[in-house]
Amino acid sequence: MDYRGKKKIFFYGVGGVLLGFITVILIFREFFPEYVGEAIYSWAAIAILIAALKEMSKRKKS
């Protein structure tokens, strides 16, 4: 895969995480305002976990 393909996948991944983050914040602000902080922390933890799993799978292949 060339550099442009990797760059495109990276930006789609970052865009997806940001879009999901914003969606979670908006939904929790509307329906569960007392849990917004916990939602932000859990979403960040999920994003970090996914990134770590991808990095581990890369290292396992090489």
N, C-alpha and C positions, 0 to 999 in steps of 0.2 A: 504494500500500500504506500502511496506517495505521501508527501508532506501535506498537500492540500486535503487529501482524504482524512488524514488524522486530525487536521485542524478542524474540519467540518464536524467530525464525530465529537471532538472535544467541545465545540461551541453548542452543538445540539444537546450534549449531556449537561453542560452548565445551564443552558437555557431551560431545560426540563426541570432541573433541580430548583432554579429560581422561580419558575412558574408554579411548581408544586408548593414551594415555600409560601409564596404570595397567596395561593389558593387556601392553604391551611390557615394562614393568619386571618384572611377574610371570613372564612367559614366559622372559625372559633370566635372571632370578634362579634359575629352576628348571633350565634346560637349559644356559645359557652364563654362569655366574657371573663369569667373567673379563672379559666384554664388556658389563657393565651400564652402565658410564660412557659407552662409545661409543654404546650404544643410546639413552641419554637425550639425548646431544648430537645424534644423527642425527634423533631424533623431534622435538626442538625446532627443528632446521633445516628439517625438512619442514613443520612447522606455520607457521613464519615465511614460508617460500616460498609456501605456499598463501595466507596472508593478503596477501602482497605482490602475488600474481597477481590476487586479487580486487580489491584497491585499484587496480591498473593497469587492470583491465577497467572499473571504475566511472569512472575518469578518462577513458578512451577514449570512453565513451558520452556523456559530458557535454561 
